[in-house]
Amino acid sequence: MPKETFRVHTDSRILRKLDRLARQQDRSRDDIVNEAIDNVLERYSWQEQRVQAGIEAADQGRFAGTAEMQRLFGKYG
């Protein structure tokens, strides 16, 4: 896949951490940043899919009932 360049401004603390991680893993700064960006985009994609599934369920009238909600509140409350 063709590569493109873009600029990112960050503080020196983050840059030092990034460089240390790249050295530890014997990888380039670009590799680490691209992996991080890919992970963030995957997480947002997953969240978007889950939200859309919830909206579709709500549109179809599929909601948790009172008993199920009380069970969950009891479990985590």
N, C-alpha and C positions, 0 to 999 in steps of 0.2 A: 504494500500500500504506500502511495507517495506520502512523504512527510512535508508538513508545513511548519513554519516558525511563527511563534507569537511571544509577546513579552508578558512577564508576570513580575509585579513588584511585591517584594516581601521584606520583612525585617531581617536583620543580620542574624538574629538568634535562630530563626527557622532555617536560614541558609546554612549556618554551621551544623545544625542537626542533620540536614539533608546531606551535606557533604560527608559527615561522619558515617551516616548510614550507607552511603554509596561506597565509601572506602571499605567498610566492614563486609559488605556483600560483593566486593570487587565488581561493581557495576557503575555505570555512568549516572550522573545526576539526572539526565534525560530519562533513562530507564526507570528510575525510582519515581519521578514525577508522573510519567505516563502511566505507570501501574496504579499510582494513587488516584489519578483522574479517572481511569477506567473503573476502579473500585467504587468511587463516588457515583459515577454515572450508572453503574449496575444497581447500586442500592436505590437510587432515585427511581430507576425503571421498575424495580420490584415494588417499591412503595406505590408508585402510580398504578401499577396493575392491581394491587390489593385494594386501593381506594376505588378504582373503577369497578371491581368485582363487588365491593360493598354497596356502591351506588346502584348497580344493576339488581342486587338482591333486595335493596330497599324499594326500588321501583316495582319489583314483583311482589312486594308485601311480605318478604321473608325477614322477620325480625326475631330476636330472642324473646321468648316468653318470660313471664314474671318468675316462674319457678326456676328457669335456667339462670336468670339474672341473680336471684337470691342465692343459688348454689355457688355461682362465681364470686359474688360478694363475700359469702361465707368462707370460701376457699382462700381468697386473697385479702379479706378485710381483717 
